Amino acid sequence: YISRMWMTDREGGLVAALYGPGRVRWKAGPERVPVTVHQQTDYPFRETIAFEFQCRQPVAFRFSVRIPGWCRHATITVNGKPLKRSCKPGTFVRIQRIFASGDQVVLTLPMAVQTSAWPEEGLAIERGPLVFALPVKGSRRRDQRDPHASDNFPAWNLRPIGRWNVGVDPLAKIEVQEHPLTGNPWDPEKPPITLSLPGRIIPGWKLIEKKTLKVHWGGRDHLHKGDYRFMPALPGAKARQRAGLTLQPLTLVPFGSTLLRISIFPRLEKPSGSSGRR
């Protein structure tokens, strides 16, 4: 990711292709004028990306920014003034001008919460570039029998001890909460963004349990014995219809902040007798 954050176009212009805090040093124009661009942002957790330019002398070049395919209403300002340019999703916006030290380009990428459809009547919940997941409390035990593990790279068995078998209504109200970014943004205890919504327990949706496991490795099959548990397929229509009526409060965090998680939820219809977005 980092190696592709900054690129050049076919004509030698500078391109901000991927976003994150940092800086790039570059030589612009036929005279190869030294330019440093500082990218200040908390993306992908926040919507604003500021580019500040430091140039040894004023120099003309083209600076391009990428508009992600998920963003519908991106805006750009140059030194505080709106850039009247189309910001079509999935394109690059080119800014051709004479840049000088102190110039600032600010890109704002509004992040709307949306759901995406997946096979077997599954749905994912997304905000901007991030997929959100329900973190599942679990127990952890080291697997001493794994022949491919080591003290430096141990193998662990993680098993859920918290609720996980929930479905959601795609019309449910989803609330966004922003929290301070401190230290590691992927810390599961301190996520910078959480989404709150109601869900409903699906009682017949249970883990698959096995006592033996066949593994193909090194050109042959190996039979392992133990207490194995696997995530089942998404429940069918009849199982989803048996979902409980009591709404359970769910707090979702960015996918990367989780170990055990549910990120594809069974799609539930609103209970009979209710109406509208809750």
N, C-alpha and C positions, 0 to 999 in steps of 0.2 A: 504494500500500500504506500509506504513512505517513499519508495523509489519512483513512484508514478505520480506523486503529488504535483510536481512541476514538470512541464514539458515545453517543447517549442512546436510551432506550427510549420507548415511547408515554406512559409515566407520568412521564417526566423523570428516570429513574434513569440512573446512569453505567454504560456497557458497555465492557468490554475485549474488543474484537472480533478484533483481530489482535495478534500478540505481537512484541515487540522492545524493546531497551533505550530508555528515554526517560522523559518525565514529561508530565502533563497538569494544567493549572490549570482549576478548575471551581467553580461556585457552587451549593451544595446547599441543598435544602429551601426552604420558603416565605420564610425570612429571607435567602436567598441568601448563605449562609456560605461564605467562600473556603476551598477545599480544593485541596491539591496531592497528586497520587498519583505516586509514583516507581515505575517498572517496572524491576526489575533482573533481567536474564536474559542468557543466551547462546543462547537459542532462535534458530534451529531446530537448533542443534548440541548443545544440552543440554536436559534434561527439565524443569528447575525454573524457575518464573517467580514472583518475589516482588513483591508490591505493598505499598508502605509509604505510609501516609497521614499527612499533615500538615494539621490543621484549626485554624482560628482559635479555634474553640470546638467542643465536642461537638455533633454534628448527626446527625439520623436521615435516612438515605436508602438506596436500594437500589443495590447494586453487583453487576453480573453478569459472569461469565466464560464464554468459549466453550469447549466441549469438542469438539475436532476429530473428524470422522467416522472417522479412522483409529485413534483412541485408545480402547482397550478397558478400561483400568483406571486412569482418572484419579482423583486424590485431592486434597482441599483441606483446609488447616488455617487456622484463624483464631486468631492469637496463640498458635500452637503446639498448639492443640487440634483434633483431627480434626472436620471438619464432616460430620455424619451425614446425607448427602444423596445421592440418586442422581446419578451423573455419566454419564449416557447419552451415547454417541457422537453427535455431530451436534446437540447441544442447548446451551442456555445454562443455567447454574446461577445462581440469584438469591440474594443474601445481603442480607437486610434487617436492619439493626441501627443502633444509635447508634455512629457512628465518632468516634474521638478521635485526637489526635496520638500517633504511635507505634504505632498498630494495624498489624498485618501480616497479609495474606492470601497464602498460598503455594499455588500450583497446581502439581501434579506430573503431567506427561504422559509416562508410560512409552512409550518408542519401540522397538517390536519390529521386527526385520528381517522382511520378507515379500516375496514375489514376486507380481506381477500378470500376468495373461494378456493377450497381444496377438495381433492377426491373424497368420496364416501361422506358427503355432506359435512365436511370439515371447514372451519374458518380460522383464519389467523387475524390478529389485531396488530396494526402497525401505526406508527407515528413517524412521519418523515422517512428517514432511511432505516429506522430501527424496527425490528420485530419484537413484540413483548410476549412474556411468558409468565405463567403462574409458578413461582418457586415452590417446590414441594419439600417439606421437612423430611429428613432421612437419617438413617443410621449408617455408619461407615465402618467397614472391617477390612483389614488388609488380607489379600488373597496370597497366602504363602505358597500355594501349590502351582502358581502360574510360572512355567519354566522360562518365560520371556521377560519376567520382571526382575528388578534388582533393587538394592537399597537406594540407589540414585533415581530409579524410575520404577517405583512400586506399583503394583496392581491393587485396586480397591474394589470392594463390593459395596455399592450404595443401594439401600433399600428404603422405599418410602414408608414413613411412619405418620405422615400427615395426609390430609384429604387431597385427592387429585382427580377423582372421577366426577368432574363437573362439566356441564355444558353451558353455553351462553346463547342468549337471544341476540341476533345481529342488530335488532332495533333498540337494545338496552342503552340507557344513558351512560356514557363513559366520561369520567371526570379526570382531568390532567392536573397533577401536582408537581411543581418544580421544587427541588431541594438544592441547598448549596453544594457546589462541587468542591470536595475536599479530598486531597490525596488521590488514591486510585479510584477513577470514576466507575470501575467495574466491581467495586467492593459490594458484595451482596447485602451487607448491613447498612450501606449508605448510598443507595441508588440516587442519581441526580434527577431522575424522572420516574414517577409512578403513575399508573392508571388504575382507577377504581371503577368497578362495575359489579352488578349482581350476577350470580350464576346459580345453577340448580344442580343438586346431586342426582346422578344417574345410578341407582342402586345395583343394577345388573351388570355394570361395566367393571370388571374385575381383572386383576393381574393373572397372567398365565403362569402356572407353577409346574415345574418339572424336576424330577430327581436325577435324570441322566441327560447328557448333552453330547451330541456328536459334532466334532470339530474336524474339518478337513485342513490338514497342515502338512507340509513337506511331502505332498504327493500321496498321502494316505489318510484314512479316517482314524480319529482318536475318540474314544468314549470316555467321558468324564462323568463322575458321580458327585452329587452335591445337592444343595437346595437352591435351585435357580428360579428366578422370577423375571417375566418379560412383560413389556407393555403390549396390551391387546390391540387389535384393530379398532377403529372407531365403531361405536355401537350402531346397530341397524335402526330402522324407523320404529319398530315396535319397542325396542329398549329405550329410545329417546322419548317416546310417548309416556313411558313410566317414570320420567324424571319427577322428582319431588316438587311440590308447589312452593315450598318455603325458599325465599330468595337468600342466598348466601353471599355475604360481602367478599369480593375478591380484590386483591391488590396485585397488579402485574408490574414486573420490572423488565428492563432490557434483557433480551435473551442472553447476552454475554455475561450477565451478572449471576447466572444460575448454574447449578450442577445437575440436580434433579429438577425436572420442569415438565409442564404441559404447555406447548406452544400452538398446537392445532387442536381446536376445541370442537366438540360435536355441536352442530347447529340445532338450536331448539326453537320451536315456535312458542309464541306467548301463550300462557295457559288460557283455556277457554274461560270466557267471562271477563277477561281483561282487555284493554284496548289502548292503542297509542304507544308512543315511546315513553319508557319509564325513566 
